[in-house]
Amino acid sequence: MPATRALTGVLTGVWGLDYTPVINPVGWRWRGSFFKKTVATVFRAPHRRAAAKESTMTRRCELMGTLPLSGHRKSHAENKTKRKFRPNLCNVTLMSDILGKKVRLRVSARALKTVEHRGGLDAYLIKASNEQLSPDCLKLKREIKKAQAAVLVAAKAA
């Protein structure tokens, strides 16, 4: 059984041989029957794909908040491999009737069907909960509520 002398910085092997490690920011560790020098990934150049992943935005529906789900791809032999179920995102321009302006959103096909079912973007945003909406949609929802309040005040005054 090898013993380590922490004070001198010398590692003693199985047969009494002394290993003097090179000064390393990471250090040495015991692996099985030998000491292995651990390598820090800090000193490596970043991989191109890893750098690209940091800059990409999340595949998330702006109206429903739908995110990718993970699951298994199953073969005929019932072999399971990891896969992603990504939402069917579409870049669409929707019209706000109350504000009278166009809004560009990245929404899922299911959210687009729901917007049509509820009677347009304004009706969908008023009925939707704040947790599932993106910050841009929340801002739009506040503008729609203000415009609706102004229309109600003008109707009462007339």
DSSP file (Angstrom, degrees, kcal/mol; ACC not computed):
  #  RESIDUE AA STRUCTURE BP1 BP2  ACC     N-H-->O    O-->H-N    N-H-->O    O-->H-N    TCO  KAPPA ALPHA  PHI   PSI    X-CA   Y-CA   Z-CA
    1    1 A M              0   0    0      0, 0.0     2,-0.1     0, 0.0    12,-0.0   0.000 360.0 360.0 360.0 123.5    0.0    0.0    0.0
    2    2 A P        -     0   0    0      0, 0.0     2,-0.4     0, 0.0    11,-0.2  -0.422 360.0-152.9 -74.4 146.5    1.6    3.3   -1.0
    3    3 A A        -     0   0    0      9,-0.4     9,-1.5    10,-0.3     2,-0.4  -0.894   4.2-143.5-115.9 148.5    2.0    6.0    1.5
    4    4 A T  E     -A   11   0A   0     -2,-0.4     2,-0.8     7,-0.2     7,-0.2  -0.925   2.2-151.6-114.4 137.6    2.2    9.8    0.8
    5    5 A R  E  >> -A   10   0A   0      5,-1.5     4,-1.2    -2,-0.4     5,-0.8  -0.890  13.1-176.0-105.4 103.0    4.3   12.2    2.6
    6    6 A A  T  45S+     0   0    0     -2,-0.8    -1,-0.2     1,-0.2     5,-0.0   0.788  75.3  59.8 -71.7 -28.3    2.4   15.5    2.4
    7    7 A L  T  45S+     0   0    0      1,-0.2    -1,-0.2     2,-0.1    -2,-0.0   0.900 112.8  34.7 -71.0 -40.1    5.1   17.6    4.1
    8    8 A T  T  45S-     0   0    0      2,-0.2    -1,-0.2    -3,-0.1    -2,-0.2   0.671 101.4-127.1 -89.5 -16.3    7.9   17.0    1.7
    9    9 A G  T  <5 +     0   0    0     -4,-1.2     2,-0.4     1,-0.3    -3,-0.2   0.680  66.6 130.0  79.5  16.4    5.7   16.8   -1.5
   10   10 A V  E   < -A    5   0A   0     -5,-0.8    -5,-1.5    10,-0.1     2,-0.5  -0.891  49.3-146.0-108.8 134.6    7.2   13.4   -2.4
   11   11 A L  E     -AB   4  19A   0      8,-2.4     8,-3.2    -2,-0.4     2,-0.5  -0.857  10.7-145.9-100.5 130.7    5.0   10.4   -3.2
   12   12 A T  E     - B   0  18A   0     -9,-1.5    -9,-0.4    -2,-0.5     6,-0.2  -0.850  15.4-149.8-100.5 127.3    6.2    7.0   -2.2
   13   13 A G    >   -     0   0    0      4,-3.2     3,-1.0    -2,-0.5   -10,-0.3  -0.031  34.3 -85.1 -84.7-170.9    5.3    4.1   -4.5
   14   14 A V  T 3  S+     0   0    0      1,-0.2    20,-0.0    19,-0.2    -1,-0.0   0.876 126.7  42.4 -66.2 -41.6    4.7    0.3   -3.8
   15   15 A W  T 3  S-     0   0    0      2,-0.0    -1,-0.2     1,-0.0    -3,-0.0   0.210 125.3 -94.9 -94.3  15.3    8.4   -0.7   -3.9
   16   16 A G  S <  S+     0   0    0     -3,-1.0     2,-0.2     1,-0.3    -2,-0.1   0.560  76.7 147.2  86.4   7.4    9.6    2.3   -1.9
   17   17 A L        -     0   0    0     -5,-0.0    -4,-3.2     1,-0.0     2,-0.5  -0.562  43.2-132.8 -77.9 141.9   10.5    4.4   -5.0
   18   18 A D  E     -B   12   0A   0     -2,-0.2     2,-0.5    -6,-0.2    -6,-0.2  -0.820  14.3-160.6 -99.6 132.3   10.0    8.2   -4.6
   19   19 A Y  E     -B   11   0A   0     -8,-3.2    -8,-2.4    -2,-0.5    -2,-0.0  -0.950   2.3-160.1-109.8 123.0    8.2   10.2   -7.2
   20   20 A T        -     0   0    0     -2,-0.5   -10,-0.1   -10,-0.2     2,-0.1  -0.891  19.9-140.7-102.0 110.4    8.7   13.9   -7.2
   21   21 A P        -     0   0    0      0, 0.0     2,-0.2     0, 0.0     3,-0.0  -0.365  14.5-113.9 -73.1 148.3    5.9   15.5   -9.1
   22   22 A V        -     0   0    0      1,-0.1     2,-0.2    -2,-0.1     5,-0.1  -0.551  49.0 -89.5 -71.5 143.6    6.4   18.5  -11.4
   23   23 A I        +     0   0    0     -2,-0.2    -1,-0.1     2,-0.0     3,-0.0  -0.412  61.4 172.2 -61.8 121.7    4.7   21.6  -10.0
   24   24 A N        -     0   0    0     -2,-0.2     4,-0.1     1,-0.1    14,-0.0  -0.997  39.5-138.1-137.5 132.9    1.2   21.4  -11.4
   25   25 A P  S    S+     0   0    0      0, 0.0    -1,-0.1     0, 0.0    -2,-0.0   0.756 107.2  40.1 -65.6 -21.1   -1.8   23.6  -10.7
   26   26 A V  S    S-     0   0    0     12,-0.2     2,-0.2     1,-0.2    13,-0.1   0.890  99.4-155.3 -95.1 -46.7   -4.1   20.5  -10.7
   27   27 A G        -     0   0    0     11,-0.3    11,-1.8    -5,-0.1     2,-0.3  -0.581  19.6 -58.2 109.2-168.6   -1.9   17.9   -8.9
   28   28 A W  E     -C   37   0B   0      9,-0.2     2,-0.3    -2,-0.2     9,-0.2  -0.829  42.0-169.3-115.9 153.7   -1.6   14.1   -8.8
   29   29 A R  E     -C   36   0B   0      7,-2.0     7,-3.0    -2,-0.3     2,-0.5  -0.988  28.9-105.6-143.9 155.8   -4.1   11.5   -7.8
   30   30 A W  E     +C   35   0B   0     -2,-0.3     2,-0.5     5,-0.2     5,-0.2  -0.680  35.4 179.2 -82.9 122.6   -4.1    7.8   -7.0
   31   31 A R  E >   -C   34   0B   0      3,-3.0     3,-1.6    -2,-0.5     2,-0.6  -0.906  58.2 -59.4-127.3 101.7   -5.6    5.7   -9.9
   32   32 A G  T 3  S-     0   0    0     -2,-0.5    -2,-0.0     1,-0.3     3,-0.0  -0.507 120.9 -12.2  69.1-110.3   -5.6    2.0   -9.3
   33   33 A S  T 3  S+     0   0    0     -2,-0.6     2,-0.3    -3,-0.0    -1,-0.3   0.215 130.1  46.3-110.8  13.8   -2.0    0.9   -8.8
   34   34 A F  E <  S-C   31   0B   0     -3,-1.6    -3,-3.0   -21,-0.1     2,-0.4  -0.958  81.4-103.6-148.5 164.9   -0.2    4.1   -9.9
   35   35 A F  E     -C   30   0B   0     -2,-0.3     2,-0.4    -5,-0.2    -5,-0.2  -0.772  35.0-160.4 -91.5 136.8   -0.3    7.9   -9.6
   36   36 A K  E     -C   29   0B   0     -7,-3.0    -7,-2.0    -2,-0.4     2,-0.5  -0.956  18.2-124.9-121.9 136.6   -1.8    9.8  -12.5
   37   37 A K  E     -C   28   0B   0     -2,-0.4     2,-0.3    -9,-0.2    -9,-0.2  -0.665  28.7-135.2 -77.5 123.9   -1.3   13.4  -13.3
   38   38 A T        -     0   0    0    -11,-1.8     2,-0.5    -2,-0.5   -11,-0.3  -0.591  14.9-141.8 -81.9 143.4   -4.7   15.1  -13.6
   39   39 A V        -     0   0    0     -2,-0.3     2,-0.4   -13,-0.1    -1,-0.0  -0.889   6.2-138.3-110.7 132.3   -5.1   17.4  -16.5
   40   40 A A    >   -     0   0    0     -2,-0.5     3,-0.7     1,-0.1     4,-0.2  -0.719   2.2-151.7 -88.4 136.0   -7.0   20.7  -16.3
   41   41 A T  G >  S+     0   0    0     -2,-0.4     3,-0.8     1,-0.2    -1,-0.1   0.531  86.2  83.3 -80.0  -5.4   -9.3   21.5  -19.2
   42   42 A V  G 3  S+     0   0    0      1,-0.2    -1,-0.2     4,-0.0    -3,-0.0   0.841  88.6  50.8 -65.6 -32.4   -8.7   25.2  -18.4
   43   43 A F  G <  S+     0   0    0     -3,-0.7    -1,-0.2     2,-0.1     2,-0.2   0.558  92.3  94.3 -86.2  -7.8   -5.5   25.2  -20.4
   44   44 A R  S <  S-     0   0    0     -3,-0.8     3,-0.1    -4,-0.2    -3,-0.0  -0.521  85.9-104.4 -83.0 152.8   -7.0   23.7  -23.5
   45   45 A A        -     0   0    0     -2,-0.2    -1,-0.1     1,-0.1    -2,-0.1  -0.535  46.6-101.2 -70.9 140.4   -8.3   25.8  -26.4
   46   46 A P        -     0   0    0      0, 0.0     2,-0.1     0, 0.0    -1,-0.1  -0.351  37.5-112.0 -65.3 143.1  -12.1   25.9  -26.4
   47   47 A H     >  -     0   0    0      1,-0.1     4,-2.0    -3,-0.1     5,-0.2  -0.455  19.0-125.7 -74.0 146.7  -13.8   23.6  -28.9
   48   48 A R  H  > S+     0   0    0      1,-0.2     4,-1.9     2,-0.2     5,-0.1   0.893 109.2  49.0 -62.6 -40.7  -15.6   25.3  -31.8
   49   49 A R  H  > S+     0   0    0      1,-0.2     4,-2.1     2,-0.2    -1,-0.2   0.885 109.3  52.5 -67.7 -37.6  -18.9   23.6  -31.1
   50   50 A A  H  > S+     0   0    0      1,-0.2     4,-1.2     2,-0.2    -1,-0.2   0.896 110.1  48.5 -64.6 -39.4  -18.8   24.4  -27.4
   51   51 A A  H  X S+     0   0    0     -4,-2.0     4,-0.9     1,-0.2    -1,-0.2   0.866 110.9  51.0 -67.8 -35.3  -18.3   28.1  -28.2
   52   52 A A  H  X S+     0   0    0     -4,-1.9     4,-1.0     1,-0.2     3,-0.3   0.855 104.7  57.3 -70.2 -34.4  -21.2   28.0  -30.7
   53   53 A K  H  < S+     0   0    0     -4,-2.1     3,-0.2     1,-0.2    -1,-0.2   0.846 102.3  55.5 -65.8 -33.2  -23.6   26.4  -28.1
   54   54 A E  H  < S+     0   0    0     -4,-1.2    -1,-0.2     1,-0.2    -2,-0.2   0.847 109.1  46.2 -67.8 -33.1  -23.0   29.3  -25.7
   55   55 A S  H  < S+     0   0    0     -4,-0.9    -1,-0.2    -3,-0.3    -2,-0.2   0.662  92.5  94.3 -87.7 -15.4  -24.1   31.9  -28.2
   56   56 A T  S  < S-     0   0    0     -4,-1.0     2,-0.2    -3,-0.2     3,-0.1  -0.457  74.0-123.5 -78.5 150.2  -27.2   30.2  -29.5
   57   57 A M        -     0   0    0     -2,-0.1     2,-0.1     1,-0.1    -1,-0.1  -0.509  34.3 -88.0 -90.4 162.9  -30.6   31.0  -28.0
   58   58 A T        -     0   0    0     -2,-0.2     2,-1.7     1,-0.1    -1,-0.1  -0.368  32.4-119.7 -69.7 142.4  -32.9   28.5  -26.5
   59   59 A R        +     0   0    0     -2,-0.1     2,-0.4    -3,-0.1    -1,-0.1  -0.646  63.1 145.1 -80.2  87.3  -35.4   26.8  -28.7
   60   60 A R        -     0   0    0     -2,-1.7     2,-0.3     7,-0.1     7,-0.2  -0.987  53.6-120.4-134.3 135.4  -38.4   28.1  -26.8
   61   61 A C     >  -     0   0    0      5,-1.6     4,-1.2    -2,-0.4    46,-0.2  -0.575  17.9-147.4 -72.5 132.7  -41.8   29.2  -27.8
   62   62 A E  T  4 S+     0   0    0     44,-2.0    72,-1.8    -2,-0.3    75,-0.2   0.754  93.6  38.6 -75.3 -23.4  -42.4   32.8  -26.9
   63   63 A L  T  4 S+     0   0    0     43,-0.2    -1,-0.1    70,-0.2    44,-0.1   0.883 130.4  22.0 -93.6 -44.6  -46.2   32.3  -26.3
   64   64 A M  T  4 S-     0   0    0      2,-0.1    -2,-0.1    69,-0.1    69,-0.1   0.608  92.2-128.3-101.7 -14.1  -46.4   28.9  -24.6
   65   65 A G     <  +     0   0    0     -4,-1.2     2,-0.2     1,-0.2    -3,-0.1   0.728  42.3 174.0  73.9  21.3  -42.9   28.6  -23.2
   66   66 A T        -     0   0    0     66,-0.1    -5,-1.6     1,-0.0    -1,-0.2  -0.452   8.5-169.6 -67.5 129.0  -42.5   25.1  -24.8
   67   67 A L        -     0   0    0     -2,-0.2    -7,-0.1    -7,-0.2     2,-0.1  -0.728  31.8 -82.7-113.7 163.9  -39.0   23.7  -24.3
   68   68 A P        -     0   0    0      0, 0.0     2,-0.3     0, 0.0    18,-0.2  -0.418  43.8-150.1 -64.2 142.7  -37.2   20.7  -25.9
   69   69 A L  E     -D   85   0C   0     16,-2.5    16,-3.8    -2,-0.1     2,-0.3  -0.823   5.8-134.6-110.2 152.8  -37.9   17.4  -24.1
   70   70 A S  E     +D   84   0C   0     -2,-0.3     2,-0.2    14,-0.2    14,-0.2  -0.819  37.9 135.2-108.2 151.7  -35.6   14.5  -23.8
   71   71 A G  E     -D   83   0C   0     12,-2.2    12,-2.0    -2,-0.3     2,-0.4  -0.826  47.0 -70.9-164.0-159.1  -36.5   10.9  -24.4
   72   72 A H  E     -D   82   0C   0     -2,-0.2     2,-0.6    10,-0.2    10,-0.2  -0.922  21.0-143.2-120.0 141.4  -35.4    7.7  -26.1
   73   73 A R  E     -D   81   0C   0      8,-3.4     8,-1.7    -2,-0.4     2,-0.5  -0.913  28.3-155.9 -93.4 125.1  -35.3    6.6  -29.7
   74   74 A K  E     -D   80   0C   0     -2,-0.6     6,-0.2     6,-0.2     2,-0.1  -0.909   2.9-153.1-112.7 127.5  -36.3    2.9  -29.7
   75   75 A S    >   -     0   0    0      4,-1.8     3,-1.8    -2,-0.5     6,-0.0  -0.234  38.8 -94.7 -83.7 178.4  -35.3    0.5  -32.4
   76   76 A H  T 3  S+     0   0    0      1,-0.3    -1,-0.1     2,-0.1    -2,-0.0   0.819 129.6  54.7 -62.8 -30.4  -37.1   -2.7  -33.4
   77   77 A A  T 3  S-     0   0    0      2,-0.1    -1,-0.3     1,-0.0    -3,-0.0   0.272 121.4-111.1 -86.6  11.6  -34.8   -4.6  -31.1
   78   78 A E    <   +     0   0    0     -3,-1.8     2,-0.3     1,-0.2    -2,-0.1   0.726  62.2 158.4  65.5  24.4  -35.9   -2.2  -28.2
   79   79 A N        -     0   0    0      1,-0.0    -4,-1.8    -7,-0.0     2,-0.5  -0.650  31.1-144.5 -76.3 134.9  -32.4   -0.6  -28.0
   80   80 A K  E     +D   74   0C   0     -2,-0.3     2,-0.3    -6,-0.2    -6,-0.2  -0.883  22.6 173.3-107.6 129.9  -32.7    2.9  -26.4
   81   81 A T  E     -D   73   0C   0     -8,-1.7    -8,-3.4    -2,-0.5   -10,-0.0  -0.980  38.1-100.5-129.8 147.4  -30.6    5.9  -27.4
   82   82 A K  E     +D   72   0C   0     -2,-0.3     2,-0.3   -10,-0.2   -10,-0.2  -0.313  47.7 164.4 -66.4 144.9  -31.0    9.4  -26.2
   83   83 A R  E     -D   71   0C   0    -12,-2.0   -12,-2.2     2,-0.0     2,-0.4  -0.956  30.8-119.4-151.3 169.0  -32.9   11.9  -28.4
   84   84 A K  E     -D   70   0C   0     -2,-0.3     2,-0.8   -14,-0.2   -14,-0.2  -0.925   7.1-150.7-114.9 139.1  -34.5   15.4  -28.2
   85   85 A F  E     -D   69   0C   0    -16,-3.8   -16,-2.5    -2,-0.4    -2,-0.0  -0.910  26.9-166.5-103.5 102.2  -38.1   16.2  -28.9
   86   86 A R        -     0   0    0     -2,-0.8     2,-0.1   -18,-0.2   -19,-0.1  -0.655  22.5-109.5 -92.7 145.0  -37.8   19.8  -30.1
   87   87 A P        -     0   0    0      0, 0.0     2,-1.6     0, 0.0    -1,-0.1  -0.417  32.4-110.7 -69.8 149.3  -40.9   22.1  -30.5
   88   88 A N        -     0   0    0     -2,-0.1    21,-1.6     2,-0.0     2,-0.3  -0.630  46.0-168.3 -82.0  88.2  -41.9   22.9  -34.0
   89   89 A L  E     -E  108   0D   0     -2,-1.6     2,-0.4    19,-0.2    19,-0.3  -0.611   9.3-175.3 -88.2 138.9  -40.9   26.6  -34.0
   90   90 A C  E     -E  107   0D   0     17,-3.5    17,-2.2    -2,-0.3     2,-0.8  -0.986  26.7-128.9-130.4 139.7  -42.0   29.0  -36.7
   91   91 A N  E     +E  106   0D   0     -2,-0.4     2,-0.3    15,-0.2    15,-0.2  -0.811  44.6 169.3 -86.2 115.2  -41.1   32.7  -37.2
   92   92 A V  E     -E  105   0D   0     13,-2.8    13,-2.8    -2,-0.8     2,-0.5  -0.881  35.5-137.8-128.6 157.4  -44.4   34.4  -37.7
   93   93 A T  E     -E  104   0D   0     -2,-0.3     2,-0.3    11,-0.2    11,-0.2  -0.975  26.6-170.4-113.8 117.3  -45.8   38.0  -37.9
   94   94 A L  E     -E  103   0D   0      9,-3.0     9,-3.0    -2,-0.5     2,-0.5  -0.812  17.1-128.7-110.0 149.2  -49.0   38.4  -36.0
   95   95 A M  E     -E  102   0D   0     -2,-0.3     2,-0.7     7,-0.2    26,-0.6  -0.831   9.0-147.2-100.8 130.1  -51.3   41.4  -36.0
   96   96 A S  E  >> -E  101   0D   0      5,-2.6     4,-1.9    -2,-0.5     5,-0.8  -0.864   7.9-164.1 -94.1 117.5  -52.5   43.1  -32.8
   97   97 A D  T  45S+     0   0    0     -2,-0.7    -1,-0.2     2,-0.2     5,-0.0   0.893  86.2  46.2 -70.3 -39.9  -56.0   44.5  -33.4
   98   98 A I  T  45S+     0   0    0      1,-0.2    -1,-0.2     2,-0.1    -2,-0.0   0.921 121.7  35.7 -70.8 -44.4  -56.1   46.8  -30.4
   99   99 A L  T  45S-     0   0    0      2,-0.1    -2,-0.2     1,-0.0    -1,-0.2   0.755  98.3-137.6 -81.7 -23.9  -52.6   48.3  -30.9
  100  100 A G  T  <5 +     0   0    0     -4,-1.9     2,-0.3     1,-0.3    -3,-0.2   0.839  62.8 110.0  71.9  33.4  -52.9   48.2  -34.7
  101  101 A K  E   < -E   96   0D   0     -5,-0.8    -5,-2.6    -7,-0.0     2,-0.3  -0.949  67.4-111.8-138.6 160.7  -49.3   47.0  -35.2
  102  102 A K  E     -E   95   0D   0     -2,-0.3     2,-0.4    -7,-0.2    -7,-0.2  -0.656  25.8-160.5 -91.0 146.1  -47.5   43.9  -36.4
  103  103 A V  E     -E   94   0D   0     -9,-3.0    -9,-3.0    -2,-0.3     2,-0.5  -0.993   9.0-145.3-130.3 127.7  -45.4   41.7  -34.0
  104  104 A R  E     +E   93   0D   0     -2,-0.4     2,-0.3   -11,-0.2   -11,-0.2  -0.821  30.2 168.7 -93.6 126.3  -42.8   39.2  -35.0
  105  105 A L  E     -E   92   0D   0    -13,-2.8   -13,-2.8    -2,-0.5     2,-0.7  -0.926  38.4-132.7-135.1 157.5  -42.6   36.2  -32.8
  106  106 A R  E     +E   91   0D   0     -2,-0.3   -44,-2.0   -15,-0.2     2,-0.3  -0.904  47.2 160.4-109.9 100.0  -41.0   32.8  -32.7
  107  107 A V  E     -E   90   0D   0    -17,-2.2   -17,-3.5    -2,-0.7     2,-0.1  -0.791  40.3-107.4-123.6 160.4  -43.8   30.4  -31.8
  108  108 A S  E  >  -E   89   0D   0     -2,-0.3     4,-1.9   -19,-0.3   -19,-0.2  -0.446  32.7-114.1 -80.4 160.6  -44.6   26.7  -32.0
  109  109 A A  H  > S+     0   0    0    -21,-1.6     4,-1.9     1,-0.2     5,-0.1   0.857 118.3  55.0 -63.4 -35.0  -47.2   25.4  -34.5
  110  110 A R  H  > S+     0   0    0      1,-0.2     4,-2.0     2,-0.2    -1,-0.2   0.904 106.7  49.8 -65.1 -41.6  -49.4   24.4  -31.5
  111  111 A A  H  > S+     0   0    0      1,-0.2     4,-2.5     2,-0.2    -1,-0.2   0.871 107.8  54.6 -64.9 -35.9  -49.3   28.0  -30.1
  112  112 A L  H  X S+     0   0    0     -4,-1.9     4,-1.9     2,-0.2    -1,-0.2   0.902 108.4  48.1 -64.4 -40.8  -50.3   29.3  -33.5
  113  113 A K  H  X S+     0   0    0     -4,-1.9     4,-2.2     2,-0.2    -1,-0.2   0.891 111.5  51.0 -64.0 -39.4  -53.3   27.0  -33.6
  114  114 A T  H  X S+     0   0    0     -4,-2.0     4,-2.3     2,-0.2    -2,-0.2   0.886 107.0  53.1 -67.1 -38.9  -54.2   28.2  -30.1
  115  115 A V  H  X>S+     0   0    0     -4,-2.5     5,-2.5     1,-0.2     4,-0.8   0.924 111.5  46.2 -60.9 -44.5  -54.0   31.9  -31.0
  116  116 A E  H  <5S+     0   0    0     -4,-1.9     3,-0.5     1,-0.2    -2,-0.2   0.890 112.1  51.5 -64.6 -39.2  -56.4   31.3  -33.9
  117  117 A H  H  <5S+     0   0    0     -4,-2.2    -2,-0.2     1,-0.2    -1,-0.2   0.875 108.9  49.7 -66.6 -38.3  -58.7   29.3  -31.7
  118  118 A R  H  <5S-     0   0    0     -4,-2.3    -1,-0.2    -5,-0.1    -2,-0.2   0.591 124.1 -98.9 -80.8  -9.7  -58.9   32.0  -29.0
  119  119 A G  T  <5S-     0   0    0     -4,-0.8     4,-0.2    -3,-0.5    -3,-0.2   0.774  75.9 -37.0 102.2  29.0  -59.6   34.7  -31.5
  120  120 A G  S  ><S-     0   0    0     -5,-2.5     4,-1.8     1,-0.1     5,-0.1  -0.406  78.3 -63.9 114.4 172.5  -56.3   36.5  -32.2
  121  121 A L  H  > S+     0   0    0    -26,-0.6     4,-2.7     1,-0.2     5,-0.2   0.881 125.2  54.2 -64.7 -41.7  -53.1   37.6  -30.5
  122  122 A D  H  > S+     0   0    0    -27,-0.3     4,-2.1     1,-0.2    -1,-0.2   0.931 110.2  45.4 -62.1 -46.9  -54.8   40.1  -28.2
  123  123 A A  H  > S+     0   0    0     -4,-0.2     4,-1.7     1,-0.2    -1,-0.2   0.879 113.8  50.7 -64.3 -38.0  -57.3   37.6  -26.8
  124  124 A Y  H  X S+     0   0    0     -4,-1.8     4,-1.8     1,-0.2    -2,-0.2   0.940 111.1  47.0 -65.5 -46.8  -54.5   35.0  -26.3
  125  125 A L  H  < S+     0   0    0     -4,-2.7    -2,-0.2     1,-0.2    -1,-0.2   0.876 110.8  51.6 -65.7 -37.8  -52.2   37.3  -24.5
  126  126 A I  H  < S+     0   0    0     -4,-2.1    -1,-0.2    -5,-0.2    -2,-0.2   0.894 116.2  40.8 -65.2 -39.0  -54.9   38.6  -22.1
  127  127 A K  H  < S+     0   0    0     -4,-1.7    -1,-0.2    -5,-0.2    -2,-0.2   0.727  97.5  95.9 -82.0 -22.4  -55.9   35.0  -21.2
  128  128 A A  S  < S-     0   0    0     -4,-1.8     2,-0.2    -5,-0.1   -64,-0.1  -0.328  78.4-113.1 -73.7 150.0  -52.3   33.6  -20.9
  129  129 A S    >>  -     0   0    0      1,-0.1     3,-0.6    -2,-0.0     4,-0.6  -0.512  20.3-124.5 -79.7 152.2  -50.5   33.3  -17.6
  130  130 A N  T 34 S+     0   0    0      1,-0.2     3,-0.4     2,-0.2    -1,-0.1   0.760 102.8  66.8 -69.0 -25.4  -47.4   35.5  -17.2
  131  131 A E  T 34 S+     0   0    0      1,-0.2    -1,-0.2   -66,-0.0    -3,-0.0   0.840 102.8  44.6 -66.9 -33.2  -45.1   32.6  -16.4
  132  132 A Q  T <4 S+     0   0    0     -3,-0.6    -1,-0.2   -69,-0.1     2,-0.2   0.634  97.0  90.1 -89.0 -11.9  -45.2   31.1  -19.8
  133  133 A L  S  < S-     0   0    0     -4,-0.6   -70,-0.2    -3,-0.4   -71,-0.1  -0.554  75.9-120.8 -86.4 148.6  -44.8   34.3  -21.8
  134  134 A S     >  -     0   0    0    -72,-1.8     4,-2.4    -2,-0.2     5,-0.2  -0.353  33.8-101.9 -76.4 165.1  -41.5   35.7  -22.9
  135  135 A P  H  > S+     0   0    0      0, 0.0     4,-1.9     0, 0.0     5,-0.1   0.866 123.9  52.1 -57.8 -36.5  -40.4   39.2  -21.7
  136  136 A D  H  > S+     0   0    0      1,-0.2     4,-2.0     2,-0.2     5,-0.1   0.901 110.5  47.5 -65.9 -40.0  -41.3   40.7  -25.1
  137  137 A C  H  > S+     0   0    0      2,-0.2     4,-2.5     1,-0.2    -1,-0.2   0.853 109.0  54.4 -70.2 -34.1  -44.8   39.2  -24.9
  138  138 A L  H  X S+     0   0    0     -4,-2.4     4,-2.1     2,-0.2    -1,-0.2   0.909 108.6  48.8 -63.9 -40.8  -45.2   40.4  -21.3
  139  139 A K  H  X S+     0   0    0     -4,-1.9     4,-2.0     1,-0.2    -2,-0.2   0.905 112.1  48.9 -63.5 -41.5  -44.5   43.9  -22.5
  140  140 A L  H  X S+     0   0    0     -4,-2.0     4,-2.3     1,-0.2    -2,-0.2   0.881 108.5  53.9 -65.1 -39.0  -47.0   43.5  -25.4
  141  141 A K  H  X S+     0   0    0     -4,-2.5     4,-2.3     2,-0.2    -2,-0.2   0.903 108.2  49.6 -62.7 -42.3  -49.6   42.2  -22.9
  142  142 A R  H  X S+     0   0    0     -4,-2.1     4,-2.2     1,-0.2    -1,-0.2   0.905 110.5  50.3 -63.4 -41.2  -49.2   45.3  -20.7
  143  143 A E  H  X S+     0   0    0     -4,-2.0     4,-2.4     1,-0.2    -2,-0.2   0.903 110.2  50.1 -62.9 -41.0  -49.5   47.6  -23.7
  144  144 A I  H  X S+     0   0    0     -4,-2.3     4,-2.5     2,-0.2    -2,-0.2   0.907 110.1  49.9 -64.9 -41.9  -52.7   45.8  -24.8
  145  145 A K  H  X S+     0   0    0     -4,-2.3     4,-2.3     2,-0.2    -1,-0.2   0.897 111.3  49.1 -64.6 -39.2  -54.2   46.1  -21.3
  146  146 A K  H  X S+     0   0    0     -4,-2.2     4,-2.2     2,-0.2    -2,-0.2   0.921 112.2  48.1 -63.9 -43.2  -53.4   49.8  -21.2
  147  147 A A  H  X S+     0   0    0     -4,-2.4     4,-2.0     2,-0.2    -2,-0.2   0.893 111.6  50.3 -65.3 -39.1  -55.0   50.3  -24.7
  148  148 A Q  H  X S+     0   0    0     -4,-2.5     4,-2.2     2,-0.2    -1,-0.2   0.907 110.2  50.0 -64.5 -41.3  -58.1   48.3  -23.6
  149  149 A A  H  X S+     0   0    0     -4,-2.3     4,-2.2     1,-0.2    -2,-0.2   0.893 110.0  50.8 -63.5 -39.6  -58.4   50.5  -20.4
  150  150 A A  H  X S+     0   0    0     -4,-2.2     4,-2.1     1,-0.2    -1,-0.2   0.882 109.8  50.2 -65.6 -37.9  -58.2   53.6  -22.5
  151  151 A V  H  X S+     0   0    0     -4,-2.0     4,-2.1     2,-0.2    -2,-0.2   0.899 110.8  49.4 -67.0 -40.3  -60.9   52.4  -24.9
  152  152 A L  H  X S+     0   0    0     -4,-2.2     4,-2.1     2,-0.2    -2,-0.2   0.896 111.1  49.2 -65.1 -40.5  -63.2   51.6  -21.9
  153  153 A V  H  X S+     0   0    0     -4,-2.2     4,-1.9     1,-0.2    -1,-0.2   0.901 112.1  48.3 -65.1 -40.6  -62.6   55.0  -20.4
  154  154 A A  H  X S+     0   0    0     -4,-2.1     4,-1.4     1,-0.2    -1,-0.2   0.858 110.9  51.2 -67.6 -35.1  -63.4   56.7  -23.8
  155  155 A A  H  < S+     0   0    0     -4,-2.1    -2,-0.2     2,-0.2    -1,-0.2   0.874 110.7  48.2 -70.8 -36.0  -66.5   54.6  -24.2
  156  156 A K  H  < S+     0   0    0     -4,-2.1    -2,-0.2     1,-0.2    -1,-0.2   0.872 110.9  51.3 -69.2 -37.2  -67.8   55.5  -20.7
  157  157 A A  H  <        0   0    0     -4,-1.9    -1,-0.2     1,-0.2    -2,-0.2   0.820 360.0 360.0 -70.3 -30.2  -67.1   59.2  -21.3
  158  158 A A     <        0   0    0     -4,-1.4    -1,-0.2    -5,-0.1    -2,-0.2   0.472 360.0 360.0 -83.0 360.0  -69.1   59.2  -24.6
